[in-house]
């Protein structure tokens, strides 16, 4: 992989206004042998340890099963991917930790437990803990001797996390903080030894984070929640009644809890994206096998065009989300390396690098979770009536998938955050959106160029479509900001329309960049299926952007302004026709020949 010093530094969100070249992105085909071995270890664990126990996990009749599986995962190092070697972990880079999440992602409730432990449960201590806190907790969290849980959500505080009412009061002798309050929907609560708890000290405006030992007097819990999906995941309400927390167990500084929560959620979002990619691959493997096995009207249903249509979309959506997730992950790794080279402390560099790409983290959480929902829905449809039966694998996949659009901030919140963060960075001067937005306005009123562009490079014509989609987004966003000013923040429907244009464009560009890089490595002839997948996703993206753009324009523009913008939208969302049916059939046949997601 090219050394980060030779890479052109890109800022978070800057993909919208800057051309990205194929050599600047990481693609999954570039995993090292070590990373492939780690991935294979995870796959083997899911196949041999988790899948035979899925039904037993879901029944919740054996509460010891999940912690036992986490113990076994800890023995293999699966819990310590991100933890530095000095604390008993592997100290791997960010993209490798995402790879672990992806290969575990098809493990249903186990994937949730592992992610909550090694992600939001452990990372607050890794990135914000004192030296003493790290030495005390991280080695045992890496092995699984200690299990972690993250206690943020309350009955009256979900998306508005900073409105939590759990209180902390300093004891008279100054040795403890006394916690009182309630948390709900707490993953791993039934067996976790270490709780990351957020509370407000006295009348503070912002939350403070604490490390609370589960055995502390006054910590009690409700029974396990009965949920739609992820039934094997321990989910409980946790109550704190005069719980004494040593002052040295405050995590970071007073009132820094809300910042901790936001930064850990950013990490959780992009890691959820990779996990849902893994889930989609698992669903695809089951659906492909059933489509080849199930016969109707004298032949396998895999031979029918309607089934191939579904399979091809499952493949192309996953291909794009996989490309975009690891592109963002590598951006984070590169930013971390740059900050370290500038002398920043490792923990701070980790946080700053993820914070830099918080826009991409939010986008990919939405894109990948919704793509997985498409895959499980169509996977169940391929199974037909059998898909609705608990005896077949799709019923569980369908139910378990649904939580991902709520986890780590709802997809609606993440859509609005995407645009909010982008505009705030522009107002701070961190991203120059004004210059390209003005250029788009000028282009709209100028005479179009009749020069024939050079499209000799592979997929260069498709990349030109991407550049125009960016112009469409800038045109509408710029007009919305000018027209609505400060009230834009309250126009949630418009914000979500703009977010969709941004997200689909990012995923489609990532798929094309991945394919261009592969062509440079293998040649175009060897990349026929990848080229078709990237083109199919681009056509899907154009349709989504057209629809989202029209809805946004209809919402705030009228008369001549509306007509001008609709003409601009039509101009910037042009794409040459292609036989989508034949392209889908070829991609589906390729996947059927492999019997799994074909682009590993």
Backbone torsions as a table, in degrees:
resi	resn	phi	psi	omega
1	UNK	NA	140.7	-176.7
2	UNK	-63.5	136.1	-179.7
3	UNK	-59.5	139.8	-175.9
4	UNK	-62.8	-23.6	179.5
5	UNK	-67.6	-24.7	-179.5
6	UNK	-95.3	-1.6	179.4
7	UNK	-87.3	147.0	175.0
8	UNK	-76.6	122.3	-177.0
9	UNK	-68.2	131.1	178.5
10	UNK	-120.1	141.4	178.4
11	UNK	-89.4	157.8	175.0
12	UNK	-61.9	133.2	-179.2
13	UNK	83.4	-10.0	-174.6
14	UNK	-74.0	-13.5	177.5
15	UNK	-56.0	-26.4	-178.5
16	UNK	-67.3	-29.1	-172.5
17	UNK	-122.3	6.8	-178.1
18	UNK	-134.6	137.9	177.2
19	UNK	-71.7	134.7	175.8
20	UNK	-110.1	134.7	-179.3
21	UNK	-98.6	152.4	-177.5
22	UNK	-54.9	-36.9	-177.9
23	UNK	-70.0	-11.6	-179.4
24	UNK	-86.7	-11.6	-175.8
25	UNK	-108.0	150.7	171.5
26	UNK	-89.7	141.1	176.4
27	UNK	-124.4	150.1	-176.1
28	UNK	-59.3	-21.3	178.0
29	UNK	-69.8	-5.7	-178.4
30	UNK	-101.4	10.6	177.9
31	UNK	-56.6	141.8	176.5
32	UNK	-77.0	169.1	177.7
33	UNK	-62.3	-38.2	178.4
34	UNK	-62.3	-44.2	179.4
35	UNK	-65.4	-37.4	177.0
36	UNK	-64.1	-37.4	178.1
37	UNK	-66.0	-40.6	176.8
38	UNK	-62.1	-44.6	179.2
39	UNK	-61.1	-42.0	-179.0
40	UNK	-66.4	-37.8	176.4
41	UNK	-58.8	-44.5	179.2
42	UNK	-64.5	-44.5	179.5
43	UNK	-61.2	-44.2	179.9
44	UNK	-62.8	-39.6	-180.0
45	UNK	-63.7	-45.0	179.6
46	UNK	-62.2	-44.3	-177.2
47	UNK	-65.9	-43.4	-170.7
48	UNK	-96.9	-26.3	-176.5
49	UNK	-107.0	-36.9	-173.2
50	UNK	-90.9	-53.9	-172.8
51	UNK	-58.2	-38.9	177.7
52	UNK	-66.3	-14.4	-175.8
53	UNK	-112.3	7.8	-175.1
54	UNK	-60.6	-46.1	-179.3
55	UNK	-63.5	-40.9	178.3
56	UNK	-64.5	-38.2	177.1
57	UNK	-62.4	-48.0	-176.5
58	UNK	-63.8	-29.8	-178.8
59	UNK	-70.1	-21.8	-177.4
60	UNK	58.2	20.4	177.1
61	UNK	-82.8	-12.7	-178.1
62	UNK	-127.7	76.0	-174.7
63	UNK	-61.1	-17.8	179.9
64	UNK	-79.9	-12.6	-172.4
65	UNK	-65.5	-47.8	-176.8
66	UNK	-62.9	-48.5	177.6
67	UNK	-62.8	-31.4	176.9
68	UNK	-65.9	-40.4	177.4
69	UNK	-65.6	-38.2	176.8
70	UNK	-65.1	-36.2	176.0
71	UNK	-60.4	-45.6	-179.8
72	UNK	-64.6	-39.9	177.1
73	UNK	-63.5	-37.6	178.1
74	UNK	-63.6	-37.7	178.4
75	UNK	-63.0	-29.6	179.6
76	UNK	-88.2	-3.2	179.6
77	UNK	87.2	7.4	-175.7
78	UNK	-71.2	-17.5	-179.1
79	UNK	-93.2	-11.3	-173.6
80	UNK	-115.1	23.2	-176.9
81	UNK	-55.8	-44.2	-175.1
82	UNK	-90.8	-12.7	-176.4
83	UNK	-79.0	131.6	-178.8
84	UNK	-58.9	154.5	-178.6
85	UNK	-59.7	-33.0	-178.7
86	UNK	-64.0	-18.2	178.0
87	UNK	-110.9	17.9	173.9
88	UNK	92.5	7.6	179.2
89	UNK	-103.0	-167.3	-179.6
90	UNK	-97.0	-19.4	179.7
91	UNK	61.0	37.6	-178.1
92	UNK	-79.6	164.1	-178.8
93	UNK	-74.5	175.2	-172.8
94	UNK	-64.4	-44.2	-178.2
95	UNK	-63.4	-33.6	177.8
96	UNK	-67.4	-38.3	177.0
97	UNK	-65.1	-33.7	174.9
98	UNK	-68.1	-37.1	178.5
99	UNK	-62.5	-42.1	176.4
100	UNK	-59.7	-45.3	178.1
101	UNK	-60.4	-38.1	180.0
102	UNK	-66.0	-47.2	-175.3
103	UNK	-73.1	-17.4	173.8
104	UNK	-91.9	-15.3	-171.2
105	UNK	-57.1	-28.0	179.1
106	UNK	-82.3	8.7	-176.0
107	UNK	-92.2	20.5	175.0
108	UNK	52.4	-128.8	-173.4
109	UNK	-63.0	-30.5	178.5
110	UNK	-62.0	-39.1	179.3
111	UNK	-60.4	-37.0	179.3
112	UNK	-67.4	-44.3	-179.3
113	UNK	-63.4	-45.8	-179.6
114	UNK	-64.2	-43.4	-179.1
115	UNK	-63.5	-42.9	-179.8
116	UNK	-65.1	-37.7	179.7
117	UNK	-69.5	-56.3	-171.8
118	UNK	-82.4	-14.9	179.4
119	UNK	-99.7	-96.4	-173.1
120	UNK	-66.1	-19.2	178.3
121	UNK	-83.3	-36.4	-175.2
122	UNK	-97.0	-38.7	-171.7
123	UNK	-62.4	-32.7	175.7
124	UNK	-57.3	-37.5	178.2
125	UNK	-72.6	-41.8	-179.7
126	UNK	-61.0	-44.1	-173.1
127	UNK	-93.1	-23.7	-175.8
128	UNK	-120.7	-9.5	-175.6
129	UNK	-72.8	154.9	173.3
130	UNK	-73.5	169.1	178.2
131	UNK	-57.2	-42.3	-179.0
132	UNK	-66.2	-41.1	178.9
133	UNK	-64.9	-41.4	179.1
134	UNK	-63.3	-44.9	-178.7
135	UNK	-65.0	-33.9	-178.1
136	UNK	-75.0	-41.6	-169.1
137	UNK	-105.1	-39.9	-169.6
138	UNK	-61.3	-44.0	-179.6
139	UNK	-58.1	-39.6	-179.2
140	UNK	-77.8	-27.8	174.0
141	UNK	-71.2	-33.0	-180.0
142	UNK	-67.6	-35.0	-178.8
143	UNK	-89.0	-18.3	-175.7
144	UNK	93.9	-0.8	176.3
145	UNK	-58.7	-36.4	170.8
146	UNK	-110.0	140.9	176.2
147	UNK	-111.6	144.2	-173.4
148	UNK	-115.6	154.0	177.6
149	UNK	-142.5	157.0	-172.6
150	UNK	-123.6	114.7	-171.8
151	UNK	-110.7	91.3	-179.1
152	UNK	-117.5	-51.4	-172.2
153	UNK	-67.7	141.4	176.5
154	UNK	-128.6	167.4	-179.7
155	UNK	-55.1	-34.1	-178.5
156	UNK	-108.1	7.0	-179.3
157	UNK	-140.0	103.8	177.5
158	UNK	-114.7	-90.2	177.3
159	UNK	-62.7	-34.1	177.2
160	UNK	-90.2	72.4	-169.5
161	UNK	-62.1	-33.0	-174.2
162	UNK	-74.8	-2.5	179.8
163	UNK	-90.8	10.2	-178.9
164	UNK	-57.5	146.8	-174.8
165	UNK	-107.6	-0.9	176.3
166	UNK	-62.0	131.7	-172.9
167	UNK	-112.9	150.0	174.2
168	UNK	-130.4	130.2	-179.1
169	UNK	-127.1	132.0	179.7
170	UNK	-70.3	132.5	179.7
171	UNK	-67.8	161.0	-177.1
172	UNK	-60.3	-34.3	-179.0
173	UNK	-84.8	-1.2	176.1
174	UNK	72.5	13.9	-176.5
175	UNK	-98.6	-19.9	-176.1
176	UNK	-136.5	155.5	162.6
177	UNK	-103.4	134.7	-179.1
178	UNK	-100.7	116.8	-175.8
179	UNK	-96.5	137.1	172.1
180	UNK	-139.9	129.0	179.1
181	UNK	161.3	-171.5	-174.7
182	UNK	-140.1	137.1	174.1
183	UNK	-122.8	150.4	-179.5
184	UNK	-137.8	162.4	-177.0
185	UNK	59.4	43.0	-174.7
186	UNK	-93.6	110.7	-179.5
187	UNK	-71.0	138.1	-179.4
188	UNK	73.4	7.6	-174.5
189	UNK	-60.4	-31.8	-175.3
190	UNK	-65.8	-23.2	-177.6
191	UNK	-133.3	-1.5	-176.7
192	UNK	-67.4	141.5	175.9
193	UNK	-95.2	-26.1	-174.3
194	UNK	-122.2	125.4	-179.4
195	UNK	-115.2	126.6	171.6
196	UNK	-91.2	110.4	-170.8
197	UNK	-116.2	136.5	179.8
198	UNK	-109.4	130.5	-178.6
199	UNK	-149.5	163.1	175.7
200	UNK	-103.7	130.8	177.7
201	UNK	-84.2	123.6	-179.3
202	UNK	51.9	-124.1	-177.3
203	UNK	-107.1	28.3	179.9
204	UNK	-55.4	150.5	177.0
205	UNK	-76.2	-36.7	-174.4
206	UNK	-114.2	159.4	-179.4
207	UNK	-71.7	156.2	170.2
208	UNK	-122.7	145.1	-178.9
209	UNK	-102.3	144.0	179.4
210	UNK	-133.6	150.1	170.0
211	UNK	-97.5	117.7	-176.0
212	UNK	-116.4	127.0	175.4
213	UNK	-77.2	132.3	-175.5
214	UNK	-57.5	-31.9	-176.4
215	UNK	-80.9	2.0	179.7
216	UNK	-61.5	139.9	178.9
217	UNK	-62.4	132.9	179.0
218	UNK	101.8	-6.3	175.7
219	UNK	-90.1	116.3	178.9
220	UNK	-131.3	165.5	-175.7
221	UNK	-141.5	151.6	169.6
222	UNK	-75.3	174.4	173.0
223	UNK	-68.6	167.7	177.9
224	UNK	-58.7	139.5	175.8
225	UNK	-71.0	145.7	173.7
226	UNK	-96.7	112.6	-168.4
227	UNK	-114.3	162.2	175.4
228	UNK	-63.3	-44.7	-177.4
229	UNK	-138.0	-168.2	-174.9
230	UNK	35.4	49.0	-174.0
231	UNK	-64.9	-25.5	179.9
232	UNK	-80.8	-7.8	179.2
233	UNK	-84.3	128.7	178.4
234	UNK	-70.5	121.3	-179.0
235	UNK	-135.3	115.3	-176.6
236	UNK	-137.5	161.1	165.9
237	UNK	-84.0	142.9	-179.5
238	UNK	-122.2	131.6	-179.1
239	UNK	-114.9	140.0	178.3
240	UNK	-119.9	114.6	-179.0
241	UNK	-121.3	104.0	-178.9
242	UNK	50.7	45.1	-179.7
243	UNK	-79.8	124.3	-179.9
244	UNK	-88.7	118.7	179.9
245	UNK	-114.1	119.8	179.1
246	UNK	-53.9	141.6	-177.1
247	UNK	-59.2	-29.1	179.5
248	UNK	-71.7	-6.6	177.4
249	UNK	-92.7	4.7	169.7
250	UNK	-66.2	134.5	-178.5
251	UNK	-95.8	119.8	-177.4
252	UNK	66.6	-137.7	-174.7
253	UNK	-111.1	164.1	176.7
254	UNK	-59.1	136.4	-179.7
255	UNK	67.8	12.5	176.7
256	UNK	-93.1	2.3	-176.1
257	UNK	-64.5	-37.6	-178.9
258	UNK	-65.7	-38.7	177.2
259	UNK	-65.8	-40.5	176.8
260	UNK	-59.6	-47.7	-178.9
261	UNK	-58.6	-45.2	-178.7
262	UNK	-64.0	-45.9	-177.8
263	UNK	-67.4	-38.8	178.5
264	UNK	-68.8	-34.8	176.7
265	UNK	-66.4	-36.4	175.8
266	UNK	-58.2	-45.3	178.2
267	UNK	-63.6	-44.6	179.4
268	UNK	-59.6	-33.9	-177.7
269	UNK	-66.9	-49.3	-177.5
270	UNK	-70.6	-31.7	177.4
271	UNK	-72.8	-31.1	174.1
272	UNK	-64.8	-35.0	178.1
273	UNK	-60.2	-47.4	-179.1
274	UNK	-67.6	-35.7	178.9
275	UNK	-64.5	-39.6	179.8
276	UNK	-71.4	-29.0	171.9
277	UNK	-61.3	-43.5	177.4
278	UNK	-62.8	-40.0	177.4
279	UNK	-62.2	-42.3	-179.7
280	UNK	-61.8	-38.7	178.5
281	UNK	-64.1	-39.3	178.5
282	UNK	-65.3	-43.0	177.5
283	UNK	-61.8	-41.9	-178.4
284	UNK	-62.0	-42.4	-179.0
285	UNK	-60.9	-43.1	178.6
286	UNK	-65.7	-44.0	-177.4
287	UNK	-66.1	-40.3	179.3
288	UNK	-63.9	-42.9	-179.9
289	UNK	-63.2	-43.6	-178.8
290	UNK	-67.9	-39.1	-179.3
291	UNK	-63.3	-32.9	178.2
292	UNK	-78.6	-26.2	-175.1
293	UNK	-89.5	-37.8	-175.4
294	UNK	-75.7	126.2	-178.3
295	UNK	-113.9	136.5	174.7
296	UNK	-144.2	143.6	179.8
297	UNK	54.2	33.1	172.5
298	UNK	86.5	6.1	178.3
299	UNK	-153.0	163.9	179.6
300	UNK	-63.9	140.8	-178.1
301	UNK	-65.8	-17.4	176.8
302	UNK	-62.7	-18.5	-179.2
303	UNK	-83.3	-9.9	-178.3
304	UNK	-85.0	141.0	-178.2
305	UNK	-60.0	-36.9	-178.6
306	UNK	-64.4	-36.3	178.3
307	UNK	-72.4	-40.0	178.8
308	UNK	-63.4	-35.4	177.1
309	UNK	-58.1	-46.3	-179.3
310	UNK	-65.0	-46.9	-178.4
311	UNK	-60.7	-44.3	-178.7
312	UNK	-62.4	-41.7	178.4
313	UNK	-65.6	-39.8	177.2
314	UNK	-58.9	-43.7	-179.3
315	UNK	-66.2	-48.4	-174.5
316	UNK	-69.2	-39.0	178.1
317	UNK	-62.2	-42.8	-179.1
318	UNK	-68.3	-38.8	178.9
319	UNK	-59.2	-44.4	-178.6
320	UNK	-69.4	-43.5	-179.0
321	UNK	-66.8	-38.4	176.8
322	UNK	-61.9	-46.5	-179.8
323	UNK	-61.3	-45.5	-176.0
324	UNK	-70.0	-37.5	-178.6
325	UNK	-63.8	-46.8	-177.5
326	UNK	-78.3	-22.7	170.9
327	UNK	-63.2	-48.1	178.9
328	UNK	-65.7	-39.9	178.9
329	UNK	-60.1	-40.9	178.5
330	UNK	-70.0	-34.9	173.9
331	UNK	-57.1	-41.8	179.0
332	UNK	-64.9	-45.3	178.3
333	UNK	-61.1	-42.4	-179.6
334	UNK	-64.8	-40.7	178.7
335	UNK	-64.6	-39.5	177.4
336	UNK	-60.7	-48.0	179.9
337	UNK	-60.0	-39.4	179.4
338	UNK	-65.5	-43.6	-178.9
339	UNK	-65.9	-38.1	177.1
340	UNK	-64.2	-41.4	-179.8
341	UNK	-65.3	-22.4	178.1
342	UNK	-88.4	0.0	174.7
343	UNK	98.6	9.1	-179.1
344	UNK	-76.0	147.1	175.5
345	UNK	-60.1	145.1	-174.0
346	UNK	-58.7	-47.1	-178.5
347	UNK	-62.4	-44.5	179.5
348	UNK	-65.5	-38.0	179.5
349	UNK	-64.6	-39.7	176.4
350	UNK	-58.5	-47.3	-176.7
351	UNK	-68.0	-43.3	-178.7
352	UNK	-65.2	-37.4	-178.2
353	UNK	-68.7	-38.5	177.2
354	UNK	-71.5	-41.2	178.4
355	UNK	-59.9	-37.2	179.0
356	UNK	-58.7	-35.6	-176.8
357	UNK	-110.6	33.7	178.6
358	UNK	-62.9	-31.2	177.9
359	UNK	-63.1	-47.7	179.5
360	UNK	-64.9	-36.5	178.2
361	UNK	-61.9	-45.3	-180.0
362	UNK	-65.2	-43.4	-179.4
363	UNK	-61.3	-45.8	-174.3
364	UNK	-72.7	-29.3	173.9
365	UNK	-59.2	-45.1	-179.2
366	UNK	-68.4	-51.0	-175.2
367	UNK	-59.5	-48.3	-174.1
368	UNK	-71.9	-38.3	-179.9
369	UNK	-67.7	-36.0	179.2
370	UNK	-76.7	-30.9	174.4
371	UNK	-67.0	-40.2	176.4
372	UNK	-62.4	-42.1	178.3
373	UNK	-59.2	-38.6	175.5
374	UNK	-61.9	-45.2	-176.7
375	UNK	-63.4	-43.8	-178.6
376	UNK	-71.2	-34.0	178.6
377	UNK	-65.0	-47.3	179.9
378	UNK	-74.4	-30.6	174.6
379	UNK	-61.4	-44.5	176.9
380	UNK	-62.9	-38.9	-179.8
381	UNK	-64.5	-37.2	177.4
382	UNK	-62.9	-36.5	176.9
383	UNK	-72.2	-18.2	-179.4
384	UNK	64.5	-139.9	-179.3
385	UNK	-58.6	-33.9	178.9
386	UNK	-64.4	-27.8	179.1
387	UNK	-64.1	-24.1	-178.4
388	UNK	-85.4	-6.0	-178.3
389	UNK	-90.2	142.5	177.0
390	UNK	-70.7	-10.5	177.6
391	UNK	-79.2	-12.3	179.2
392	UNK	-107.9	156.2	-172.0
393	UNK	-73.9	-18.1	-172.7
394	UNK	-73.9	-27.9	-178.5
395	UNK	-60.4	-45.1	179.3
396	UNK	-68.9	-42.8	-179.8
397	UNK	-60.5	-40.7	-179.1
398	UNK	-62.6	-46.5	-178.5
399	UNK	-70.7	-42.3	-176.2
400	UNK	-67.4	-29.0	-177.8
401	UNK	-65.8	-31.6	-167.5
402	UNK	-62.5	-30.3	-177.2
403	UNK	-66.7	-23.3	-174.1
404	UNK	-66.1	-21.8	176.6
405	UNK	-82.6	-2.8	178.4
406	UNK	-113.3	-40.0	177.0
407	UNK	-49.8	149.3	171.2
408	UNK	56.8	34.3	-175.7
409	UNK	91.7	129.1	-178.1
410	UNK	-59.2	158.1	179.9
411	UNK	-64.1	-29.1	176.6
412	UNK	-66.2	-45.7	178.1
413	UNK	-60.9	-43.4	-178.6
414	UNK	-67.2	-34.3	175.1
415	UNK	-61.6	-47.4	-178.5
416	UNK	-68.5	-36.1	176.5
417	UNK	-61.6	-38.4	-179.0
418	UNK	-55.4	-50.0	-178.7
419	UNK	-73.8	-38.6	179.6
420	UNK	-59.8	-47.3	-179.8
421	UNK	-65.0	-39.3	-179.6
422	UNK	-62.3	-47.5	-178.0
423	UNK	-68.6	-36.4	178.6
424	UNK	-65.2	-39.3	178.0
425	UNK	-66.5	-34.5	177.3
426	UNK	-66.6	-42.8	-179.5
427	UNK	-66.5	-29.5	177.9
428	UNK	-81.5	-5.2	-178.5
429	UNK	82.3	10.5	-179.5
430	UNK	-81.0	-25.8	176.2
431	UNK	-131.2	127.9	179.2
432	UNK	-89.4	85.5	176.0
433	UNK	-84.5	-24.3	-174.1
434	UNK	-65.1	-45.9	-177.2
435	UNK	-60.0	-51.3	178.1
436	UNK	-66.6	-32.7	178.2
437	UNK	-65.4	-40.2	177.5
438	UNK	-66.6	-36.7	178.2
439	UNK	-63.5	-37.3	177.7
440	UNK	-65.7	-43.1	178.6
441	UNK	-60.5	-41.0	179.2
442	UNK	-65.7	-40.0	179.7
443	UNK	-63.1	-36.1	-178.5
444	UNK	-64.1	-33.5	-176.4
445	UNK	-97.7	2.2	-179.0
446	UNK	-99.3	166.6	177.9
447	UNK	-74.7	128.0	-179.5
448	UNK	-60.9	145.8	176.4
449	UNK	-75.7	139.9	179.8
450	UNK	-105.7	12.6	175.8
451	UNK	-73.1	143.5	178.9
452	UNK	-88.0	116.4	-179.3
453	UNK	-65.8	159.0	176.5
454	UNK	-87.6	108.0	-179.9
455	UNK	-110.4	33.4	-175.9
456	UNK	-74.5	-28.3	179.9
457	UNK	-71.6	146.6	-179.4
458	UNK	-56.0	129.0	176.8
459	UNK	61.6	18.0	179.8
460	UNK	-67.8	-32.6	178.3
461	UNK	-66.5	-39.0	178.4
462	UNK	-68.2	-36.0	177.4
463	UNK	-67.1	-29.6	175.0
464	UNK	-65.4	-35.1	175.6
465	UNK	-62.4	-42.4	178.4
466	UNK	-59.5	-45.1	179.7
467	UNK	-60.5	-38.0	177.5
468	UNK	-69.3	-36.1	176.6
469	UNK	-63.1	-37.0	176.0
470	UNK	-63.1	-40.0	177.7
471	UNK	-62.4	-40.0	178.2
472	UNK	-61.0	-44.8	178.6
473	UNK	-63.8	-43.7	178.4
474	UNK	-64.3	-39.4	179.5
475	UNK	-60.2	-49.8	-176.1
476	UNK	-72.4	-42.1	179.1
477	UNK	-62.8	-43.6	179.6
478	UNK	-61.7	-43.5	179.5
479	UNK	-66.3	-38.6	-179.9
480	UNK	-65.2	-41.1	178.9
481	UNK	-64.1	-44.8	-179.6
482	UNK	-64.1	-40.5	-174.6
483	UNK	-78.5	-43.2	-171.1
484	UNK	-98.6	-20.9	179.1
485	UNK	51.9	-130.5	-174.4
486	UNK	-65.4	-23.0	-177.7
487	UNK	-75.6	-8.2	-179.8
488	UNK	-58.9	-33.2	-177.8
489	UNK	-61.7	-22.7	-179.6
490	UNK	-92.8	-7.8	179.8
491	UNK	-92.1	75.0	-171.3
492	UNK	-63.0	-34.6	-179.4
493	UNK	-63.8	-40.7	179.0
494	UNK	-67.2	-42.3	178.2
495	UNK	-58.9	-40.2	-179.8
496	UNK	-70.6	-35.5	174.2
497	UNK	-60.1	-46.6	-179.4
498	UNK	-64.9	-39.0	178.6
499	UNK	-62.5	-39.9	179.3
500	UNK	-62.4	-41.3	178.2
501	UNK	-61.7	-41.2	-178.9
502	UNK	-67.4	-46.2	-174.0
503	UNK	-68.1	-47.1	-179.6
504	UNK	-63.7	-38.3	178.6
505	UNK	-63.8	-40.6	180.0
506	UNK	-65.3	-44.4	-179.4
507	UNK	-66.1	-42.3	179.8
508	UNK	-65.8	-41.8	177.5
509	UNK	-61.9	-40.3	-179.7
510	UNK	-63.2	-41.6	178.3
511	UNK	-63.4	-40.7	179.7
512	UNK	-68.5	-42.7	179.0
513	UNK	-63.1	-41.4	176.8
514	UNK	-59.1	-44.6	-177.6
515	UNK	-69.0	-41.1	176.8
516	UNK	-60.2	-42.5	179.6
517	UNK	-65.0	-39.4	177.7
518	UNK	-64.1	-40.7	177.9
519	UNK	-60.0	-40.4	178.1
520	UNK	-64.0	-26.9	-179.4
521	UNK	-88.3	-44.9	-170.2
522	UNK	-107.0	-22.6	-171.5
523	UNK	96.1	152.2	-174.1
524	UNK	-64.1	-37.5	-175.8
525	UNK	-62.1	-35.3	-179.6
526	UNK	-80.3	-4.8	-176.1
527	UNK	-117.4	25.9	-175.7
528	UNK	-56.3	-47.0	-176.8
529	UNK	-68.7	-39.0	177.3
530	UNK	-64.3	-39.4	178.5
531	UNK	-62.5	-44.7	178.9
532	UNK	-63.6	-42.1	-179.9
533	UNK	-62.2	-43.5	-179.9
534	UNK	-65.5	-40.3	178.9
535	UNK	-67.8	-41.1	177.9
536	UNK	-60.7	-43.4	-179.7
537	UNK	-67.6	-33.7	177.5
538	UNK	-63.6	-43.4	178.1
539	UNK	-63.0	-40.0	175.9
540	UNK	-61.1	-42.4	-179.3
541	UNK	-63.9	-43.9	179.8
542	UNK	-59.0	-44.4	179.6
543	UNK	-62.4	-42.2	179.5
544	UNK	-65.5	-41.0	-180.0
545	UNK	-68.6	-37.7	176.1
546	UNK	-59.6	-46.2	-177.9
547	UNK	-67.3	-47.5	-179.8
548	UNK	-64.4	-40.1	179.7
549	UNK	-63.8	-44.2	178.7
550	UNK	-61.5	-45.4	-179.4
551	UNK	-59.9	-41.7	180.0
552	UNK	-64.4	-46.7	-179.3
553	UNK	-62.2	-44.7	178.3
554	UNK	-58.4	-28.9	-172.4
555	UNK	-77.3	-24.4	-175.5
556	UNK	-135.2	-9.1	-177.1
557	UNK	-112.9	150.3	179.1
558	UNK	-139.8	164.7	172.1
559	UNK	57.2	-136.7	-177.1
560	UNK	-62.3	-36.2	179.3
561	UNK	-62.0	-43.8	-179.8
562	UNK	-64.2	-44.7	-179.4
563	UNK	-62.3	-42.1	179.8
564	UNK	-62.8	-42.6	-178.1
565	UNK	-70.4	-36.4	177.8
566	UNK	-67.5	-35.7	174.4
567	UNK	-64.9	-40.9	177.7
568	UNK	-64.6	-40.6	178.5
569	UNK	-62.2	-42.3	178.6
570	UNK	-63.4	-40.3	-179.4
571	UNK	-66.0	-39.3	-174.7
572	UNK	-88.7	-1.1	178.4
573	UNK	-119.4	28.1	176.9
574	UNK	-77.4	143.8	175.4
575	UNK	-151.7	139.7	-179.4
576	UNK	-65.2	141.2	178.7
577	UNK	-64.6	149.8	170.3
578	UNK	-145.1	157.7	180.0
579	UNK	-77.6	91.7	-176.0
580	UNK	-65.9	-35.4	-180.0
581	UNK	-60.2	-49.8	-178.5
582	UNK	-66.3	-37.5	178.8
583	UNK	-63.4	-44.1	178.6
584	UNK	-62.8	-41.6	-179.7
585	UNK	-61.5	-39.7	-179.9
586	UNK	-67.1	-42.7	179.1
587	UNK	-65.3	-42.7	179.1
588	UNK	-62.9	-44.3	179.0
589	UNK	-61.7	-37.4	178.5
590	UNK	-64.4	-44.2	178.4
591	UNK	-64.8	-40.5	179.5
592	UNK	-65.0	-34.9	179.0
593	UNK	-68.0	-29.7	179.3
594	UNK	-85.7	-26.5	-178.2
595	UNK	76.0	13.1	-179.2
596	UNK	-165.0	178.2	172.2
597	UNK	-52.5	121.5	-165.1
598	UNK	-85.5	-5.7	-172.3
599	UNK	-107.8	37.6	176.5
600	UNK	-71.1	NA	NA
